[in-house]
Amino acid sequence: MRGESADDGEWLVRPVPGSAGGKTYRCPGCRQEIPPGTPHVVAWPADGGPFGGPGADERRHWHATCWQTRHRRR
């Protein structure tokens, strides 16, 4: 897990290897599915821990490229 600062705030980001992805998620960046077995990232606001507190309910699974280019989609 790593911390990231950007124009949209402070984030905690965890890479998810393809071998760890066991279900389908919908990427909030492109709105496309992230199928099981696809490497991606999970990101949530830094003001909450990964297991509870503010921000934890805001965890989202993103394609890594969508996460890196999210500022261009606004």
C-alpha positions in Angstrom: 0.0 0.0 0.0 1.2 3.5 -0.8 0.0 7.0 -0.2 -0.6 9.4 -3.0 -1.3 13.1 -3.1 -3.1 14.6 -6.0 -5.4 17.6 -6.9 -8.3 15.4 -5.8 -6.9 14.7 -2.3 -4.8 12.3 -0.4 -5.3 8.6 -1.2 -4.2 5.2 -0.1 -3.6 2.9 -3.0 -3.1 -0.9 -3.0 -2.1 -2.8 -6.1 -4.0 -6.0 -6.6 -2.2 -8.7 -8.6 -4.2 -10.7 -11.1 -3.9 -13.8 -9.0 -5.6 -12.1 -6.1 -8.7 -10.8 -7.9 -11.4 -13.3 -7.3 -14.5 -11.4 -8.4 -15.7 -8.9 -11.0 -15.6 -5.1 -10.1 -16.7 -2.1 -12.1 -14.0 0.6 -12.6 -15.3 4.1 -11.6 -13.0 5.6 -14.2 -14.2 3.9 -17.4 -17.3 2.2 -16.0 -16.1 -1.1 -17.6 -15.8 -4.4 -15.7 -12.6 -5.6 -14.2 -12.8 -9.3 -14.6 -11.4 -11.8 -12.1 -7.7 -12.4 -12.6 -7.0 -8.8 -13.9 -4.4 -6.8 -12.1 -5.8 -3.5 -10.9 -5.6 -1.1 -7.9 -7.8 -0.4 -5.0 -7.9 3.3 -3.8 -9.7 5.1 -0.9 -9.4 8.4 0.8 -6.4 8.6 3.2 -8.5 9.8 6.0 -9.8 6.3 6.6 -7.9 3.0 7.1 -8.3 0.1 4.8 -10.5 -1.8 7.4 -12.6 0.9 8.9 -13.2 4.5 9.6 -14.0 7.4 7.3 -13.0 6.7 3.8 -13.0 2.9 4.1 -16.5 2.6 2.6 -15.2 4.6 -0.3 -12.7 1.9 -1.5 -13.0 1.5 -5.2 -11.3 -1.0 -7.6 -9.8 0.8 -10.6 -8.0 -0.3 -13.7 -4.4 0.9 -13.0 -4.4 3.1 -16.2 -7.8 4.6 -15.3 -6.5 5.5 -11.8 -3.4 7.1 -13.2 -5.4 9.2 -15.7 -8.4 10.0 -13.6 -7.7 13.7 -13.5 -8.2 13.9 -17.3 -11.7 12.5 -17.1 -13.2 15.5 -15.2 
